Every structure is written in structure tokens, then in C-alpha cells.
Amino acid sequence: MRQARNCWPVLVRKAQDAVNEAQADIAQALARVEQLQASHARLCALYDEYRLQETQSTTPVMGMQASMNHRQFMAQLLTLQQRVVLDLSKAQATLSQMRKKRVLAEVELHKMTSLAEQDAKAVAKDVLRYEQRQMDELGVRQFNLSPQL
């Protein structure tokens, strides 16, 4: 009589661990994307605020040095914005890759689960066949032992 293989539960658990790990990676990547989006929004707001100060200055005209410092700071803000946009696109690409990895892990989990179920069904079928054979043999023995009329 056939027994269930011990490897299937281990493989199912391993596949489930891979899915869980991929899900955790996605959560981290998503948090990184959200963090970068928030940073980009803050930088844009700060740049807009400084640009407005420059154009709508109600204070007397800034000195030459103050004006240069103001413009240099705005240029640094633009550079930071560009760097954040680049980091954001990289983080979104990473997130996309993590999602693909999760899909593949889920496919593998489904496959391992199906194989484990098939093995369990095959074992159950073998057990039924074995029991039926035992019942048939018992019936033949009883028939052979009963007095013939």
C-alpha cells in the first residue's frame, strides 16, 4: 500500500514562504515609492514657494548676494527634484519587478498545492483499492469455507 510522500508539504511550505517574502518585498518597495512621492511633493511645494517669493516680493529689492543665494537655493531644489524623480522611477521599476516575482511565486505555490492534492488523492485511491481487495479476499474465503449445498 502506498503512503503519501513527505516532500509535498515541505515544497508547499517553501512555496508559501516565497510568496510571503515577495509580499513583504512589495510592501517595502511600495513604502519607498510613497516616501519618494512625498519627498517630491515637498520639494515641488518648496520650489513654488521660493519662486513666488522671488516674483511677488513686497520687501525692498534684495541685495545682490541675497538674490544670488536665493537663485542658487532654487537651483539646488531643482537638482534635488530631478534626483528624487530618478529615484522614484527606479523604485517604481523595482516595485514592478517585485510584483512579477510575487506572481511567479503564487504560480509555484498553486502548482505545489495541486501536486500535493494529487498525491493525496492517489494515496486515498490506493487505500480504497487495497481495502476492496481485502474485502474481496474475505468474501472468497467465506464462500470457500461455507458448506456447499
FITORLUM-844643 format. One record per residue (C-alpha): x, y, z negated; residue number from 0. Coordinates in Angstrom, 1 decimal. Layout:
<sites>
      px      py      pz  num
       X       Y       Z  NUM
...
</sites>
This chain:
<sites>
      px      py      pz  num
     0.0     0.0     0.0    0
     1.3     3.4     1.0    1
     1.9     6.2    -1.5    2
     1.8     9.9    -1.0    3
     5.1    11.5    -0.1    4
     6.6    13.7    -2.8    5
     8.1    16.1    -0.2    6
     4.9    17.8     0.9    7
     4.1    19.5    -2.4    8
     7.7    20.8    -2.5    9
     7.5    22.1     1.0   10
     4.2    23.7     0.4   11
     5.6    25.4    -2.7   12
     8.6    26.5    -0.8   13
     6.5    28.0     2.0   14
     4.3    29.7    -0.6   15
     7.4    31.2    -2.2   16
     8.4    32.5     1.2   17
     5.0    34.2     1.7   18
     5.2    35.7    -1.8   19
     8.7    37.0    -1.2   20
     7.6    38.5     2.2   21
     4.7    40.2     0.4   22
     7.0    41.7    -2.2   23
     9.3    42.9     0.5   24
     6.4    44.6     2.3   25
     5.3    46.3    -0.9   26
     8.9    47.7    -1.4   27
     9.1    48.8     2.3   28
     5.6    50.4     2.0   29
     6.7    52.3    -1.1   30
     9.8    53.5     0.7   31
     7.7    54.7     3.6   32
     5.3    56.5     1.3   33
     8.2    58.1    -0.6   34
     9.8    59.4     2.6   35
     6.4    60.7     3.9   36
     6.0    62.6     0.7   37
     9.6    64.0     0.9   38
     8.9    65.1     4.5   39
     5.7    66.8     3.5   40
     7.5    68.6     0.6   41
    10.3    69.7     2.9   42
     7.9    71.0     5.6   43
     5.9    72.9     2.9   44
     9.1    74.4     1.5   45
    10.3    75.4     5.0   46
     7.0    77.0     5.8   47
     7.1    78.9     2.5   48
    10.5    80.3     3.2   49
     9.6    81.2     6.8   50
     6.6    83.1     5.6   51
     8.7    84.9     3.1   52
    11.0    86.0     5.9   53
     8.2    87.2     8.1   54
     5.9    88.7     5.5   55
     8.5    90.2     3.2   56
     6.9    93.0     1.2   57
    10.1    93.7    -0.6   58
    12.6    96.2     0.9   59
    14.8    94.7     3.6   60
    17.2    92.1     2.3   61
    20.8    92.8     2.3   62
    23.0    91.2     5.0   63
    24.3    88.5     2.6   64
    20.9    87.6     1.2   65
    19.5    87.4     4.7   66
    22.3    85.0     5.8   67
    21.8    82.9     2.8   68
    18.1    82.7     3.4   69
    18.6    81.6     7.0   70
    21.3    79.1     6.1   71
    19.0    77.6     3.5   72
    16.2    77.3     6.1   73
    18.7    75.6     8.5   74
    19.6    73.1     5.7   75
    15.9    72.4     5.2   76
    15.5    71.7     8.9   77
    18.5    69.3     8.8   78
    17.0    67.5     5.8   79
    13.7    67.3     7.6   80
    15.4    65.6    10.6   81
    17.3    63.2     8.3   82
    14.1    62.3     6.5   83
    12.3    61.8     9.8   84
    15.1    59.4    10.9   85
    15.0    57.5     7.6   86
    11.2    57.3     7.9   87
    11.3    55.8    11.4   88
    13.9    53.3    10.1   89
    11.7    52.5     7.1   90
     8.7    52.0     9.4   91
    10.6    49.7    11.6   92
    11.7    47.7     8.6   93
     8.1    47.5     7.4   94
     7.0    46.2    10.8   95
     9.7    43.5    10.6   96
     8.6    42.6     7.1   97
     5.0    42.2     8.3   98
     6.2    39.9    11.1   99
     8.2    37.9     8.7  100
     5.1    37.5     6.4  101
     3.0    36.3     9.4  102
     5.6    33.7    10.2  103
     5.8    32.6     6.5  104
     2.0    32.4     6.4  105
     2.0    30.2     9.6  106
     4.6    28.0     8.0  107
     2.6    27.7     4.8  108
    -0.5    26.8     6.8  109
     1.5    24.1     8.7  110
     2.9    22.6     5.5  111
    -0.5    22.6     3.8  112
    -2.1    20.9     6.8  113
     0.7    18.3     6.8  114
     0.3    17.7     3.1  115
    -3.5    17.3     3.6  116
    -3.0    14.9     6.5  117
    -0.6    12.8     4.4  118
    -3.1    12.7     1.5  119
    -5.9    11.6     3.9  120
    -3.7     8.9     5.4  121
    -2.9     7.6     1.9  122
    -6.6     7.6     1.0  123
    -7.4     5.8     4.2  124
    -4.7     3.2     3.4  125
    -6.1     2.7    -0.1  126
    -9.6     2.2     1.3  127
    -8.3    -0.4     3.8  128
    -6.4    -2.2     1.1  129
    -9.5    -2.3    -1.2  130
   -11.6    -3.5     1.7  131
    -9.1    -6.3     2.4  132
    -9.1    -7.3    -1.2  133
   -12.9    -7.4    -1.2  134
   -13.0    -9.4     2.0  135
   -10.5   -11.9     0.5  136
   -12.5   -12.2    -2.7  137
   -15.7   -12.8    -0.7  138
   -14.0   -15.5     1.4  139
   -12.6   -17.2    -1.8  140
   -16.1   -17.1    -3.5  141
   -17.6   -18.6    -0.3  142
   -15.0   -21.3    -0.2  143
   -15.5   -22.1    -3.9  144
   -19.2   -22.3    -3.8  145
   -20.8   -25.7    -3.3  146
   -21.9   -26.2     0.2  147
   -25.5   -27.3     0.6  148
</sites>
